[in-house]
Amino acid sequence: MDKKKNIRVLVLDDDKFMLEFVSHLLRELGVNEVLVAEDGAAGLFALSAQIEVVDLLICDIEMPGMDGIEFLRHIADQKYSGKVVLFSGVDADLLKAIERLAIVRGLNVIGTLTKPVTMGSLTAILEKLSLPIQKTADSSQIRQMFDVEEIRQALMADQITLFFQPKISASSRRVTSVECLARWHHARYGYISPDNFISIIEQNGLINDFTRNVLKKSVQQLDIWLQNGLDLKISVNVSMANLDRFNLPEIYQEAVQDSNVPIERVTLEITEGKLGKDFAQSLDILTRIRLKGFGLSIDDFGTGYASMETLKYMPFTELKIDRIFAHNATQDLATRVILESSIKLGKAFGLNVVVEGIETQADCELVAELGCDEIQGYFIAKPMLADEFARWLCDYEKNRE
């Protein structure tokens, strides 16, 4: 191999900030040619348009439209010979399963990167290449994605903005609720998703203030909608790092009581993959949160470690089935079986069942046919700012009539 050859890397991710950030890190590590693509179709086009081979493909797994698994299938069929790194914020076990799948398809997977990516983890990946790597900077001196002081200042400056993604009733197709999603409105990068900074917030004792702030803003917006005659509920994500204090139910109750919103209209979503570190304490806190009147949703069901014991003991009111068990379920029998079983399980426990990540008419009709209660995903609508959501809802209701 020509030792003077430059490394050519293609980064595939639907997050524009992540594309820019990873590209920056790669260039700091001496990679001169960095290509980017924001979805699977663009990635396939980028690969097909190259005269010279792309040495390394860094591929996100969770993308709307063509997800990473589909993209990997396509490039395997096209006999892509470069090296592959899987890049995602999904549960480690699921990422490992996808890695095994890619290897079975004949792809040369050399590792995985979890979000948020760091200079150290990216350096370790590049060191596996049999190509020359000339670092242009000392990686120990390069600041990682964001430092805690920058995030602390962002929180103090009220730079956390909410986006809202609607859920619809599977039977009536009426909009029933919205998930409230935090975004950091960054002066340089625009709106940044929590995947890129939440770990720093958790590790530096800021998570409780962050979650309380998001909850209060979510409730304030719901209050406005209710006053305008909209019959809606909301859901807000809660990190397991929040469940470290026994007075959390009172903190959340107080955050809601500052408005005119009934607590029963607020559901807190807990990610399944992070349950059980201190089962007794989590059970204590979540039960008392339920006692206050909040709904409790087990998020991303099927991707973590939840067991029948978790569903038996934890006082959940809702089960959210992860998109990987809904996407392309009309085409893949195994996916459909898992989806149908998960819906039946949730209904057997008396839970409200939400299927998220729906992106096609066929999958939307299937999950409704299988008995889920609510549907969420890009097929319905993408996350939007409050004003945009109000306009979208007006148009949606007119078209539904």
Sequence and secondary structure as in RCSB ss.txt:
>XXXX:A:sequence
MDKKKNIRVLVLDDDKFMLEFVSHLLRELGVNEVLVAEDGAAGLFALSAQIEVVDLLICDIEMPGMDGIEFLRHI
ADQKYSGKVVLFSGVDADLLKAIERLAIVRGLNVIGTLTKPVTMGSLTAILEKLSLPIQKTADSSQIRQMFDVEE
IRQALMADQITLFFQPKISASSRRVTSVECLARWHHARYGYISPDNFISIIEQNGLINDFTRNVLKKSVQQLDIW
LQNGLDLKISVNVSMANLDRFNLPEIYQEAVQDSNVPIERVTLEITEGKLGKDFAQSLDILTRIRLKGFGLSIDD
FGTGYASMETLKYMPFTELKIDRIFAHNATQDLATRVILESSIKLGKAFGLNVVVEGIETQADCELVAELGCDEI
QGYFIAKPMLADEFARWLCDYEKNRE
>XXXX:A:secstr
  TT   EEEEE S HHHHHHHHHHHHHTT  EEEEESSHHHHHHHHHT SS   EEEEES  SSS HHHHHHHH
HHTT  SEEEEEESS HHHHHHHHHHHHHTT EEEEEEESS  HHHHHHHHTTSSS    SS TTTS  S  HHH
HHHHHHTT EEEEEEEEEETTT  EEEEEEEEEEEETTTEEE GGGTHHHHHHTT HHHHHHHHHHHHHHHHHHH
HHTT   EEEEEE GGGTT TTHHHHHHHHHHTSS  GGGEEEEEEGGGTTTTHHHHHHHHHHHHHTT EEEEEE
ETSS   HHHHHHS  SEEEE GGGTTTTTT HHHHHHHHHHHHHHHHTT EEEE    SHHHHHHHHHTT SEE
ESTTT   B HHHHHHHHHHHHHHH 
